[in-house]
């Protein structure tokens, strides 16, 4: 299960004054968009690190690294 989904569910169970996300639907959607972009950036960063550190130098695929940076 995706950990961000689990955290969103647990956030709904918390008392309103202890929640991480706003109750307003529009504000919630904006927060989720930011979280989604941050998660995508983290994932691409990890892919770049793996490409550079786990592959032998002669097999590093620079176009893949550039695609991840984009």
mmCIF file as Biopython writes it, N, C-alpha, C and O atoms, coordinates in Angstrom:
data_model
#
loop_
_atom_site.group_PDB
_atom_site.id
_atom_site.type_symbol
_atom_site.label_atom_id
_atom_site.label_alt_id
_atom_site.label_comp_id
_atom_site.label_asym_id
_atom_site.label_entity_id
_atom_site.label_seq_id
_atom_site.pdbx_PDB_ins_code
_atom_site.Cartn_x
_atom_site.Cartn_y
_atom_site.Cartn_z
_atom_site.occupancy
_atom_site.B_iso_or_equiv
_atom_site.auth_seq_id
_atom_site.auth_asym_id
_atom_site.pdbx_PDB_model_num
ATOM 1   N N  . UNK A ? 1  ? 0.846   -1.186 0.000   1.0 0.0 1  A 1 
ATOM 2   C CA . UNK A ? 1  ? 0.000   0.000  0.000   1.0 0.0 1  A 1 
ATOM 3   C C  . UNK A ? 1  ? 0.887   1.243  0.000   1.0 0.0 1  A 1 
ATOM 4   O O  . UNK A ? 1  ? 1.930   1.275  0.654   1.0 0.0 1  A 1 
ATOM 5   N N  . UNK A ? 2  ? 0.480   2.216  -0.707  1.0 0.0 2  A 1 
ATOM 6   C CA . UNK A ? 2  ? 1.197   3.488  -0.774  1.0 0.0 2  A 1 
ATOM 7   C C  . UNK A ? 2  ? 1.162   4.184  0.584   1.0 0.0 2  A 1 
ATOM 8   O O  . UNK A ? 2  ? 0.084   4.413  1.134   1.0 0.0 2  A 1 
ATOM 9   N N  . UNK A ? 3  ? 2.312   4.515  1.120   1.0 0.0 3  A 1 
ATOM 10  C CA . UNK A ? 3  ? 2.366   5.100  2.466   1.0 0.0 3  A 1 
ATOM 11  C C  . UNK A ? 3  ? 1.664   6.445  2.554   1.0 0.0 3  A 1 
ATOM 12  O O  . UNK A ? 3  ? 1.117   6.780  3.605   1.0 0.0 3  A 1 
ATOM 13  N N  . UNK A ? 4  ? 1.663   7.225  1.476   1.0 0.0 4  A 1 
ATOM 14  C CA . UNK A ? 4  ? 0.972   8.523  1.536   1.0 0.0 4  A 1 
ATOM 15  C C  . UNK A ? 4  ? -0.543  8.333  1.647   1.0 0.0 4  A 1 
ATOM 16  O O  . UNK A ? 4  ? -1.222  9.162  2.253   1.0 0.0 4  A 1 
ATOM 17  N N  . UNK A ? 5  ? -1.077  7.260  1.074   1.0 0.0 5  A 1 
ATOM 18  C CA . UNK A ? 5  ? -2.505  6.975  1.234   1.0 0.0 5  A 1 
ATOM 19  C C  . UNK A ? 5  ? -2.825  6.595  2.670   1.0 0.0 5  A 1 
ATOM 20  O O  . UNK A ? 5  ? -3.844  7.010  3.221   1.0 0.0 5  A 1 
ATOM 21  N N  . UNK A ? 6  ? -1.955  5.811  3.264   1.0 0.0 6  A 1 
ATOM 22  C CA . UNK A ? 6  ? -2.149  5.418  4.657   1.0 0.0 6  A 1 
ATOM 23  C C  . UNK A ? 6  ? -2.120  6.652  5.551   1.0 0.0 6  A 1 
ATOM 24  O O  . UNK A ? 6  ? -2.965  6.805  6.433   1.0 0.0 6  A 1 
ATOM 25  N N  . UNK A ? 7  ? -1.152  7.526  5.321   1.0 0.0 7  A 1 
ATOM 26  C CA . UNK A ? 7  ? -1.056  8.744  6.135   1.0 0.0 7  A 1 
ATOM 27  C C  . UNK A ? 7  ? -2.265  9.656  5.937   1.0 0.0 7  A 1 
ATOM 28  O O  . UNK A ? 7  ? -2.735  10.273 6.893   1.0 0.0 7  A 1 
ATOM 29  N N  . UNK A ? 8  ? -2.763  9.747  4.728   1.0 0.0 8  A 1 
ATOM 30  C CA . UNK A ? 8  ? -3.966  10.563 4.484   1.0 0.0 8  A 1 
ATOM 31  C C  . UNK A ? 8  ? -5.160  10.001 5.252   1.0 0.0 8  A 1 
ATOM 32  O O  . UNK A ? 8  ? -5.944  10.755 5.829   1.0 0.0 8  A 1 
ATOM 33  N N  . UNK A ? 9  ? -5.295  8.688  5.257   1.0 0.0 9  A 1 
ATOM 34  C CA . UNK A ? 9  ? -6.388  8.069  5.996   1.0 0.0 9  A 1 
ATOM 35  C C  . UNK A ? 9  ? -6.250  8.328  7.489   1.0 0.0 9  A 1 
ATOM 36  O O  . UNK A ? 9  ? -7.221  8.700  8.148   1.0 0.0 9  A 1 
ATOM 37  N N  . UNK A ? 10 ? -5.057  8.135  8.020   1.0 0.0 10 A 1 
ATOM 38  C CA . UNK A ? 10 ? -4.833  8.378  9.444   1.0 0.0 10 A 1 
ATOM 39  C C  . UNK A ? 10 ? -5.072  9.839  9.808   1.0 0.0 10 A 1 
ATOM 40  O O  . UNK A ? 10 ? -5.543  10.147 10.903  1.0 0.0 10 A 1 
ATOM 41  N N  . UNK A ? 11 ? -4.747  10.727 8.887   1.0 0.0 11 A 1 
ATOM 42  C CA . UNK A ? 11 ? -4.988  12.150 9.117   1.0 0.0 11 A 1 
ATOM 43  C C  . UNK A ? 11 ? -6.480  12.423 9.277   1.0 0.0 11 A 1 
ATOM 44  O O  . UNK A ? 11 ? -6.873  13.263 10.087  1.0 0.0 11 A 1 
ATOM 45  N N  . UNK A ? 12 ? -7.307  11.724 8.517   1.0 0.0 12 A 1 
ATOM 46  C CA . UNK A ? 12 ? -8.760  11.889 8.635   1.0 0.0 12 A 1 
ATOM 47  C C  . UNK A ? 12 ? -9.280  11.417 9.994   1.0 0.0 12 A 1 
ATOM 48  O O  . UNK A ? 12 ? -10.296 11.915 10.478  1.0 0.0 12 A 1 
ATOM 49  N N  . UNK A ? 13 ? -8.591  10.467 10.603  1.0 0.0 13 A 1 
ATOM 50  C CA . UNK A ? 13 ? -9.005  9.948  11.899  1.0 0.0 13 A 1 
ATOM 51  C C  . UNK A ? 13 ? -8.594  10.860 13.052  1.0 0.0 13 A 1 
ATOM 52  O O  . UNK A ? 13 ? -9.141  10.755 14.149  1.0 0.0 13 A 1 
ATOM 53  N N  . UNK A ? 14 ? -7.637  11.749 12.812  1.0 0.0 14 A 1 
ATOM 54  C CA . UNK A ? 14 ? -7.137  12.626 13.869  1.0 0.0 14 A 1 
ATOM 55  C C  . UNK A ? 14 ? -8.166  13.711 14.198  1.0 0.0 14 A 1 
ATOM 56  O O  . UNK A ? 14 ? -9.049  14.022 13.398  1.0 0.0 14 A 1 
ATOM 57  N N  . UNK A ? 15 ? -8.025  14.269 15.387  1.0 0.0 15 A 1 
ATOM 58  C CA . UNK A ? 15 ? -8.863  15.404 15.770  1.0 0.0 15 A 1 
ATOM 59  C C  . UNK A ? 15 ? -8.585  16.562 14.813  1.0 0.0 15 A 1 
ATOM 60  O O  . UNK A ? 15 ? -7.454  16.720 14.355  1.0 0.0 15 A 1 
ATOM 61  N N  . UNK A ? 16 ? -9.601  17.375 14.502  1.0 0.0 16 A 1 
ATOM 62  C CA . UNK A ? 16 ? -9.412  18.456 13.523  1.0 0.0 16 A 1 
ATOM 63  C C  . UNK A ? 16 ? -8.218  19.366 13.813  1.0 0.0 16 A 1 
ATOM 64  O O  . UNK A ? 16 ? -7.520  19.781 12.888  1.0 0.0 16 A 1 
ATOM 65  N N  . UNK A ? 17 ? -7.982  19.675 15.072  1.0 0.0 17 A 1 
ATOM 66  C CA . UNK A ? 17 ? -6.869  20.580 15.403  1.0 0.0 17 A 1 
ATOM 67  C C  . UNK A ? 17 ? -5.495  19.912 15.284  1.0 0.0 17 A 1 
ATOM 68  O O  . UNK A ? 17 ? -4.470  20.586 15.391  1.0 0.0 17 A 1 
ATOM 69  N N  . UNK A ? 18 ? -5.468  18.611 15.064  1.0 0.0 18 A 1 
ATOM 70  C CA . UNK A ? 18 ? -4.198  17.891 14.956  1.0 0.0 18 A 1 
ATOM 71  C C  . UNK A ? 18 ? -3.920  17.408 13.536  1.0 0.0 18 A 1 
ATOM 72  O O  . UNK A ? 18 ? -2.896  16.770 13.292  1.0 0.0 18 A 1 
ATOM 73  N N  . UNK A ? 19 ? -4.801  17.698 12.611  1.0 0.0 19 A 1 
ATOM 74  C CA . UNK A ? 19 ? -4.641  17.217 11.238  1.0 0.0 19 A 1 
ATOM 75  C C  . UNK A ? 19 ? -3.534  17.962 10.501  1.0 0.0 19 A 1 
ATOM 76  O O  . UNK A ? 19 ? -3.268  19.137 10.752  1.0 0.0 19 A 1 
ATOM 77  N N  . UNK A ? 20 ? -2.906  17.248 9.595   1.0 0.0 20 A 1 
ATOM 78  C CA . UNK A ? 20 ? -1.857  17.834 8.771   1.0 0.0 20 A 1 
ATOM 79  C C  . UNK A ? 20 ? -2.428  18.525 7.539   1.0 0.0 20 A 1 
ATOM 80  O O  . UNK A ? 20 ? -1.843  19.486 7.039   1.0 0.0 20 A 1 
ATOM 81  N N  . UNK A ? 21 ? -3.557  18.047 7.053   1.0 0.0 21 A 1 
ATOM 82  C CA . UNK A ? 21 ? -4.158  18.584 5.838   1.0 0.0 21 A 1 
ATOM 83  C C  . UNK A ? 21 ? -5.435  19.348 6.160   1.0 0.0 21 A 1 
ATOM 84  O O  . UNK A ? 21 ? -6.143  19.003 7.107   1.0 0.0 21 A 1 
ATOM 85  N N  . UNK A ? 22 ? -5.734  20.384 5.379   1.0 0.0 22 A 1 
ATOM 86  C CA . UNK A ? 22 ? -6.955  21.156 5.619   1.0 0.0 22 A 1 
ATOM 87  C C  . UNK A ? 22 ? -8.211  20.353 5.270   1.0 0.0 22 A 1 
ATOM 88  O O  . UNK A ? 22 ? -8.161  19.422 4.466   1.0 0.0 22 A 1 
ATOM 89  N N  . UNK A ? 23 ? -9.324  20.724 5.878   1.0 0.0 23 A 1 
ATOM 90  C CA . UNK A ? 23 ? -10.600 20.053 5.591   1.0 0.0 23 A 1 
ATOM 91  C C  . UNK A ? 23 ? -11.244 20.575 4.310   1.0 0.0 23 A 1 
ATOM 92  O O  . UNK A ? 23 ? -11.955 19.840 3.626   1.0 0.0 23 A 1 
ATOM 93  N N  . UNK A ? 24 ? -10.997 21.835 3.987   1.0 0.0 24 A 1 
ATOM 94  C CA . UNK A ? 24 ? -11.557 22.434 2.775   1.0 0.0 24 A 1 
ATOM 95  C C  . UNK A ? 24 ? -11.072 21.658 1.548   1.0 0.0 24 A 1 
ATOM 96  O O  . UNK A ? 24 ? -9.876  21.410 1.396   1.0 0.0 24 A 1 
ATOM 97  N N  . UNK A ? 25 ? -12.005 21.281 0.682   1.0 0.0 25 A 1 
ATOM 98  C CA . UNK A ? 25 ? -11.679 20.419 -0.466  1.0 0.0 25 A 1 
ATOM 99  C C  . UNK A ? 25 ? -10.648 21.051 -1.401  1.0 0.0 25 A 1 
ATOM 100 O O  . UNK A ? 25 ? -9.731  20.367 -1.854  1.0 0.0 25 A 1 
ATOM 101 N N  . UNK A ? 26 ? -10.786 22.344 -1.695  1.0 0.0 26 A 1 
ATOM 102 C CA . UNK A ? 26 ? -9.854  23.000 -2.609  1.0 0.0 26 A 1 
ATOM 103 C C  . UNK A ? 26 ? -8.455  23.083 -1.989  1.0 0.0 26 A 1 
ATOM 104 O O  . UNK A ? 26 ? -7.460  22.800 -2.656  1.0 0.0 26 A 1 
ATOM 105 N N  . UNK A ? 27 ? -8.385  23.469 -0.724  1.0 0.0 27 A 1 
ATOM 106 C CA . UNK A ? 27 ? -7.092  23.554 -0.044  1.0 0.0 27 A 1 
ATOM 107 C C  . UNK A ? 27 ? -6.464  22.164 0.070   1.0 0.0 27 A 1 
ATOM 108 O O  . UNK A ? 27 ? -5.250  22.021 -0.074  1.0 0.0 27 A 1 
ATOM 109 N N  . UNK A ? 28 ? -7.280  21.143 0.328   1.0 0.0 28 A 1 
ATOM 110 C CA . UNK A ? 28 ? -6.789  19.773 0.408   1.0 0.0 28 A 1 
ATOM 111 C C  . UNK A ? 28 ? -6.204  19.343 -0.941  1.0 0.0 28 A 1 
ATOM 112 O O  . UNK A ? 28 ? -5.131  18.743 -0.995  1.0 0.0 28 A 1 
ATOM 113 N N  . UNK A ? 29 ? -6.910  19.651 -2.017  1.0 0.0 29 A 1 
ATOM 114 C CA . UNK A ? 29 ? -6.431  19.289 -3.354  1.0 0.0 29 A 1 
ATOM 115 C C  . UNK A ? 29 ? -5.103  19.982 -3.664  1.0 0.0 29 A 1 
ATOM 116 O O  . UNK A ? 29 ? -4.213  19.375 -4.259  1.0 0.0 29 A 1 
ATOM 117 N N  . UNK A ? 30 ? -4.968  21.233 -3.270  1.0 0.0 30 A 1 
ATOM 118 C CA . UNK A ? 30 ? -3.710  21.960 -3.492  1.0 0.0 30 A 1 
ATOM 119 C C  . UNK A ? 30 ? -2.568  21.319 -2.712  1.0 0.0 30 A 1 
ATOM 120 O O  . UNK A ? 30 ? -1.461  21.174 -3.230  1.0 0.0 30 A 1 
ATOM 121 N N  . UNK A ? 31 ? -2.836  20.939 -1.474  1.0 0.0 31 A 1 
ATOM 122 C CA . UNK A ? 31 ? -1.816  20.263 -0.657  1.0 0.0 31 A 1 
ATOM 123 C C  . UNK A ? 31 ? -1.430  18.928 -1.286  1.0 0.0 31 A 1 
ATOM 124 O O  . UNK A ? 31 ? -0.248  18.590 -1.350  1.0 0.0 31 A 1 
ATOM 125 N N  . UNK A ? 32 ? -2.408  18.179 -1.743  1.0 0.0 32 A 1 
ATOM 126 C CA . UNK A ? 32 ? -2.124  16.878 -2.352  1.0 0.0 32 A 1 
ATOM 127 C C  . UNK A ? 32 ? -1.301  17.035 -3.628  1.0 0.0 32 A 1 
ATOM 128 O O  . UNK A ? 32 ? -0.448  16.199 -3.925  1.0 0.0 32 A 1 
ATOM 129 N N  . UNK A ? 33 ? -1.555  18.099 -4.379  1.0 0.0 33 A 1 
ATOM 130 C CA . UNK A ? 33 ? -0.780  18.357 -5.588  1.0 0.0 33 A 1 
ATOM 131 C C  . UNK A ? 33 ? 0.679   18.598 -5.229  1.0 0.0 33 A 1 
ATOM 132 O O  . UNK A ? 33 ? 1.575   18.056 -5.877  1.0 0.0 33 A 1 
ATOM 133 N N  . UNK A ? 34 ? 0.924   19.399 -4.211  1.0 0.0 34 A 1 
ATOM 134 C CA . UNK A ? 34 ? 2.290   19.678 -3.776  1.0 0.0 34 A 1 
ATOM 135 C C  . UNK A ? 34 ? 2.973   18.401 -3.295  1.0 0.0 34 A 1 
ATOM 136 O O  . UNK A ? 34 ? 4.128   18.143 -3.632  1.0 0.0 34 A 1 
ATOM 137 N N  . UNK A ? 35 ? 2.256   17.608 -2.507  1.0 0.0 35 A 1 
ATOM 138 C CA . UNK A ? 35 ? 2.815   16.346 -2.019  1.0 0.0 35 A 1 
ATOM 139 C C  . UNK A ? 35 ? 3.124   15.424 -3.200  1.0 0.0 35 A 1 
ATOM 140 O O  . UNK A ? 35 ? 4.176   14.786 -3.224  1.0 0.0 35 A 1 
ATOM 141 N N  . UNK A ? 36 ? 2.230   15.348 -4.168  1.0 0.0 36 A 1 
ATOM 142 C CA . UNK A ? 36 ? 2.456   14.514 -5.348  1.0 0.0 36 A 1 
ATOM 143 C C  . UNK A ? 36 ? 3.685   14.935 -6.139  1.0 0.0 36 A 1 
ATOM 144 O O  . UNK A ? 36 ? 4.469   14.092 -6.574  1.0 0.0 36 A 1 
ATOM 145 N N  . UNK A ? 37 ? 3.853   16.235 -6.326  1.0 0.0 37 A 1 
ATOM 146 C CA . UNK A ? 37 ? 5.033   16.734 -7.037  1.0 0.0 37 A 1 
ATOM 147 C C  . UNK A ? 37 ? 6.311   16.432 -6.260  1.0 0.0 37 A 1 
ATOM 148 O O  . UNK A ? 37 ? 7.327   16.063 -6.848  1.0 0.0 37 A 1 
ATOM 149 N N  . UNK A ? 38 ? 6.257   16.587 -4.948  1.0 0.0 38 A 1 
ATOM 150 C CA . UNK A ? 38 ? 7.430   16.292 -4.115  1.0 0.0 38 A 1 
ATOM 151 C C  . UNK A ? 38 ? 7.786   14.807 -4.184  1.0 0.0 38 A 1 
ATOM 152 O O  . UNK A ? 38 ? 8.962   14.454 -4.283  1.0 0.0 38 A 1 
ATOM 153 N N  . UNK A ? 39 ? 6.777   13.939 -4.133  1.0 0.0 39 A 1 
ATOM 154 C CA . UNK A ? 39 ? 7.029   12.501 -4.231  1.0 0.0 39 A 1 
ATOM 155 C C  . UNK A ? 39 ? 7.618   12.132 -5.590  1.0 0.0 39 A 1 
ATOM 156 O O  . UNK A ? 39 ? 8.518   11.295 -5.665  1.0 0.0 39 A 1 
ATOM 157 N N  . UNK A ? 40 ? 7.129   12.738 -6.647  1.0 0.0 40 A 1 
ATOM 158 C CA . UNK A ? 40 ? 7.670   12.467 -7.988  1.0 0.0 40 A 1 
ATOM 159 C C  . UNK A ? 40 ? 9.122   12.934 -8.077  1.0 0.0 40 A 1 
ATOM 160 O O  . UNK A ? 40 ? 9.961   12.238 -8.650  1.0 0.0 40 A 1 
ATOM 161 N N  . UNK A ? 41 ? 9.424   14.098 -7.520  1.0 0.0 41 A 1 
ATOM 162 C CA . UNK A ? 41 ? 10.804  14.601 -7.535  1.0 0.0 41 A 1 
ATOM 163 C C  . UNK A ? 41 ? 11.725  13.665 -6.750  1.0 0.0 41 A 1 
ATOM 164 O O  . UNK A ? 41 ? 12.848  13.392 -7.175  1.0 0.0 41 A 1 
ATOM 165 N N  . UNK A ? 42 ? 11.251  13.180 -5.619  1.0 0.0 42 A 1 
ATOM 166 C CA . UNK A ? 42 ? 12.054  12.234 -4.820  1.0 0.0 42 A 1 
ATOM 167 C C  . UNK A ? 42 ? 12.302  10.944 -5.596  1.0 0.0 42 A 1 
ATOM 168 O O  . UNK A ? 42 ? 13.416  10.420 -5.600  1.0 0.0 42 A 1 
ATOM 169 N N  . UNK A ? 43 ? 11.277  10.442 -6.241  1.0 0.0 43 A 1 
ATOM 170 C CA . UNK A ? 43 ? 11.404  9.191  -7.006  1.0 0.0 43 A 1 
ATOM 171 C C  . UNK A ? 43 ? 12.418  9.338  -8.141  1.0 0.0 43 A 1 
ATOM 172 O O  . UNK A ? 43 ? 13.246  8.453  -8.356  1.0 0.0 43 A 1 
ATOM 173 N N  . UNK A ? 44 ? 12.351  10.451 -8.862  1.0 0.0 44 A 1 
ATOM 174 C CA . UNK A ? 44 ? 13.288  10.675 -9.969  1.0 0.0 44 A 1 
ATOM 175 C C  . UNK A ? 44 ? 14.711  10.842 -9.448  1.0 0.0 44 A 1 
ATOM 176 O O  . UNK A ? 44 ? 15.661  10.379 -10.081 1.0 0.0 44 A 1 
ATOM 177 N N  . UNK A ? 45 ? 14.866  11.495 -8.303  1.0 0.0 45 A 1 
ATOM 178 C CA . UNK A ? 45 ? 16.187  11.653 -7.708  1.0 0.0 45 A 1 
ATOM 179 C C  . UNK A ? 45 ? 16.775  10.293 -7.348  1.0 0.0 45 A 1 
ATOM 180 O O  . UNK A ? 45 ? 17.957  10.040 -7.584  1.0 0.0 45 A 1 
ATOM 181 N N  . UNK A ? 46 ? 15.958  9.430  -6.781  1.0 0.0 46 A 1 
ATOM 182 C CA . UNK A ? 46 ? 16.415  8.081  -6.434  1.0 0.0 46 A 1 
ATOM 183 C C  . UNK A ? 46 ? 16.818  7.313  -7.687  1.0 0.0 46 A 1 
ATOM 184 O O  . UNK A ? 46 ? 17.815  6.592  -7.678  1.0 0.0 46 A 1 
ATOM 185 N N  . UNK A ? 47 ? 16.050  7.462  -8.765  1.0 0.0 47 A 1 
ATOM 186 C CA . UNK A ? 47 ? 16.396  6.770  -10.008 1.0 0.0 47 A 1 
ATOM 187 C C  . UNK A ? 47 ? 17.748  7.240  -10.547 1.0 0.0 47 A 1 
ATOM 188 O O  . UNK A ? 47 ? 18.524  6.440  -11.070 1.0 0.0 47 A 1 
ATOM 189 N N  . UNK A ? 48 ? 18.025  8.535  -10.419 1.0 0.0 48 A 1 
ATOM 190 C CA . UNK A ? 48 ? 19.322  9.067  -10.868 1.0 0.0 48 A 1 
ATOM 191 C C  . UNK A ? 48 ? 20.441  8.497  -10.006 1.0 0.0 48 A 1 
ATOM 192 O O  . UNK A ? 48 ? 21.473  8.078  -10.529 1.0 0.0 48 A 1 
ATOM 193 N N  . UNK A ? 49 ? 20.247  8.476  -8.698  1.0 0.0 49 A 1 
ATOM 194 C CA . UNK A ? 49 ? 21.268  7.934  -7.796  1.0 0.0 49 A 1 
ATOM 195 C C  . UNK A ? 49 ? 21.527  6.465  -8.121  1.0 0.0 49 A 1 
ATOM 196 O O  . UNK A ? 49 ? 22.681  6.048  -8.212  1.0 0.0 49 A 1 
ATOM 197 N N  . UNK A ? 50 ? 20.478  5.686  -8.296  1.0 0.0 50 A 1 
ATOM 198 C CA . UNK A ? 50 ? 20.649  4.276  -8.638  1.0 0.0 50 A 1 
ATOM 199 C C  . UNK A ? 50 ? 21.402  4.108  -9.955  1.0 0.0 50 A 1 
ATOM 200 O O  . UNK A ? 50 ? 22.295  3.269  -10.066 1.0 0.0 50 A 1 
ATOM 201 N N  . UNK A ? 51 ? 21.037  4.907  -10.941 1.0 0.0 51 A 1 
ATOM 202 C CA . UNK A ? 51 ? 21.682  4.801  -12.258 1.0 0.0 51 A 1 
ATOM 203 C C  . UNK A ? 51 ? 23.181  5.086  -12.132 1.0 0.0 51 A 1 
ATOM 204 O O  . UNK A ? 51 ? 24.001  4.409  -12.753 1.0 0.0 51 A 1 
ATOM 205 N N  . UNK A ? 52 ? 23.528  6.079  -11.337 1.0 0.0 52 A 1 
ATOM 206 C CA . UNK A ? 52 ? 24.937  6.476  -11.220 1.0 0.0 52 A 1 
ATOM 207 C C  . UNK A ? 52 ? 25.741  5.583  -10.281 1.0 0.0 52 A 1 
ATOM 208 O O  . UNK A ? 52 ? 26.950  5.441  -10.462 1.0 0.0 52 A 1 
ATOM 209 N N  . UNK A ? 53 ? 25.103  4.984  -9.289  1.0 0.0 53 A 1 
ATOM 210 C CA . UNK A ? 53 ? 25.870  4.245  -8.287  1.0 0.0 53 A 1 
ATOM 211 C C  . UNK A ? 53 ? 25.790  2.720  -8.430  1.0 0.0 53 A 1 
ATOM 212 O O  . UNK A ? 53 ? 26.701  2.016  -7.993  1.0 0.0 53 A 1 
ATOM 213 N N  . UNK A ? 54 ? 24.734  2.210  -9.025  1.0 0.0 54 A 1 
ATOM 214 C CA . UNK A ? 54 ? 24.575  0.763  -9.110  1.0 0.0 54 A 1 
ATOM 215 C C  . UNK A ? 54 ? 24.990  0.175  -10.454 1.0 0.0 54 A 1 
ATOM 216 O O  . UNK A ? 54 ? 25.257  -1.023 -10.550 1.0 0.0 54 A 1 
ATOM 217 N N  . UNK A ? 55 ? 25.045  0.995  -11.476 1.0 0.0 55 A 1 
ATOM 218 C CA . UNK A ? 55 ? 25.464  0.495  -12.793 1.0 0.0 55 A 1 
ATOM 219 C C  . UNK A ? 55 ? 26.961  0.713  -12.979 1.0 0.0 55 A 1 
ATOM 220 O O  . UNK A ? 55 ? 27.522  1.681  -12.465 1.0 0.0 55 A 1 
ATOM 221 N N  . UNK A ? 56 ? 27.592  -0.173 -13.700 1.0 0.0 56 A 1 
ATOM 222 C CA . UNK A ? 56 ? 28.987  0.081  -14.070 1.0 0.0 56 A 1 
ATOM 223 C C  . UNK A ? 56 ? 29.055  1.341  -14.945 1.0 0.0 56 A 1 
ATOM 224 O O  . UNK A ? 56 ? 28.120  1.636  -15.689 1.0 0.0 56 A 1 
ATOM 225 N N  . UNK A ? 57 ? 30.153  2.071  -14.849 1.0 0.0 57 A 1 
ATOM 226 C CA . UNK A ? 57 ? 30.281  3.340  -15.595 1.0 0.0 57 A 1 
ATOM 227 C C  . UNK A ? 57 ? 29.993  3.196  -17.080 1.0 0.0 57 A 1 
ATOM 228 O O  . UNK A ? 57 ? 29.389  4.080  -17.689 1.0 0.0 57 A 1 
ATOM 229 N N  . UNK A ? 58 ? 30.424  2.080  -17.666 1.0 0.0 58 A 1 
ATOM 230 C CA . UNK A ? 58 ? 30.233  1.917  -19.117 1.0 0.0 58 A 1 
ATOM 231 C C  . UNK A ? 58 ? 28.780  1.632  -19.498 1.0 0.0 58 A 1 
ATOM 232 O O  . UNK A ? 58 ? 28.435  1.675  -20.679 1.0 0.0 58 A 1 
ATOM 233 N N  . UNK A ? 59 ? 27.926  1.342  -18.514 1.0 0.0 59 A 1 
ATOM 234 C CA . UNK A ? 59 ? 26.521  1.061  -18.807 1.0 0.0 59 A 1 
ATOM 235 C C  . UNK A ? 59 ? 25.570  2.168  -18.345 1.0 0.0 59 A 1 
ATOM 236 O O  . UNK A ? 59 ? 24.355  2.049  -18.508 1.0 0.0 59 A 1 
ATOM 237 N N  . UNK A ? 60 ? 26.105  3.224  -17.780 1.0 0.0 60 A 1 
ATOM 238 C CA . UNK A ? 60 ? 25.249  4.340  -17.368 1.0 0.0 60 A 1 
ATOM 239 C C  . UNK A ? 60 ? 24.611  4.943  -18.615 1.0 0.0 60 A 1 
ATOM 240 O O  . UNK A ? 60 ? 25.298  5.239  -19.593 1.0 0.0 60 A 1 
ATOM 241 N N  . UNK A ? 61 ? 23.322  5.119  -18.573 1.0 0.0 61 A 1 
ATOM 242 C CA . UNK A ? 61 ? 22.568  5.619  -19.729 1.0 0.0 61 A 1 
ATOM 243 C C  . UNK A ? 61 ? 22.221  7.088  -19.492 1.0 0.0 61 A 1 
ATOM 244 O O  . UNK A ? 61 ? 21.227  7.403  -18.837 1.0 0.0 61 A 1 
ATOM 245 N N  . UNK A ? 62 ? 23.044  7.973  -20.028 1.0 0.0 62 A 1 
ATOM 246 C CA . UNK A ? 62 ? 22.873  9.412  -19.804 1.0 0.0 62 A 1 
ATOM 247 C C  . UNK A ? 62 ? 21.516  9.939  -20.277 1.0 0.0 62 A 1 
ATOM 248 O O  . UNK A ? 62 ? 20.956  10.811 -19.614 1.0 0.0 62 A 1 
ATOM 249 N N  . UNK A ? 63 ? 20.960  9.451  -21.393 1.0 0.0 63 A 1 
ATOM 250 C CA . UNK A ? 63 ? 19.617  9.928  -21.768 1.0 0.0 63 A 1 
ATOM 251 C C  . UNK A ? 63 ? 18.566  9.636  -20.692 1.0 0.0 63 A 1 
ATOM 252 O O  . UNK A ? 63 ? 17.640  10.425 -20.504 1.0 0.0 63 A 1 
ATOM 253 N N  . UNK A ? 64 ? 18.701  8.520  -19.993 1.0 0.0 64 A 1 
ATOM 254 C CA . UNK A ? 64 ? 17.765  8.211  -18.907 1.0 0.0 64 A 1 
ATOM 255 C C  . UNK A ? 64 ? 17.924  9.214  -17.762 1.0 0.0 64 A 1 
ATOM 256 O O  . UNK A ? 64 ? 16.933  9.687  -17.205 1.0 0.0 64 A 1 
ATOM 257 N N  . UNK A ? 65 ? 19.160  9.534  -17.416 1.0 0.0 65 A 1 
ATOM 258 C CA . UNK A ? 65 ? 19.423  10.509 -16.366 1.0 0.0 65 A 1 
ATOM 259 C C  . UNK A ? 65 ? 18.820  11.855 -16.745 1.0 0.0 65 A 1 
ATOM 260 O O  . UNK A ? 65 ? 18.194  12.508 -15.910 1.0 0.0 65 A 1 
ATOM 261 N N  . UNK A ? 66 ? 19.000  12.272 -17.980 1.0 0.0 66 A 1 
ATOM 262 C CA . UNK A ? 66 ? 18.454  13.567 -18.445 1.0 0.0 66 A 1 
ATOM 263 C C  . UNK A ? 66 ? 16.926  13.541 -18.412 1.0 0.0 66 A 1 
ATOM 264 O O  . UNK A ? 66 ? 16.290  14.535 -18.062 1.0 0.0 66 A 1 
ATOM 265 N N  . UNK A ? 67 ? 16.352  12.416 -18.772 1.0 0.0 67 A 1 
ATOM 266 C CA . UNK A ? 67 ? 14.884  12.289 -18.726 1.0 0.0 67 A 1 
ATOM 267 C C  . UNK A ? 67 ? 14.376  12.413 -17.288 1.0 0.0 67 A 1 
ATOM 268 O O  . UNK A ? 67 ? 13.363  13.068 -17.040 1.0 0.0 67 A 1 
ATOM 269 N N  . UNK A ? 68 ? 15.076  11.787 -16.346 1.0 0.0 68 A 1 
ATOM 270 C CA . UNK A ? 68 ? 14.688  11.883 -14.949 1.0 0.0 68 A 1 
ATOM 271 C C  . UNK A ? 68 ? 14.817  13.317 -14.439 1.0 0.0 68 A 1 
ATOM 272 O O  . UNK A ? 68 ? 13.984  13.782 -13.661 1.0 0.0 68 A 1 
ATOM 273 N N  . UNK A ? 69 ? 15.856  14.007 -14.877 1.0 0.0 69 A 1 
ATOM 274 C CA . UNK A ? 69 ? 16.033  15.411 -14.455 1.0 0.0 69 A 1 
ATOM 275 C C  . UNK A ? 69 ? 14.909  16.295 -14.998 1.0 0.0 69 A 1 
ATOM 276 O O  . UNK A ? 69 ? 14.504  17.264 -14.356 1.0 0.0 69 A 1 
ATOM 277 N N  . UNK A ? 70 ? 14.418  15.954 -16.172 1.0 0.0 70 A 1 
ATOM 278 C CA . UNK A ? 70 ? 13.361  16.762 -16.796 1.0 0.0 70 A 1 
ATOM 279 C C  . UNK A ? 70 ? 12.076  16.684 -16.058 1.0 0.0 70 A 1 
ATOM 280 O O  . UNK A ? 70 ? 11.094  17.309 -16.460 1.0 0.0 70 A 1 
#
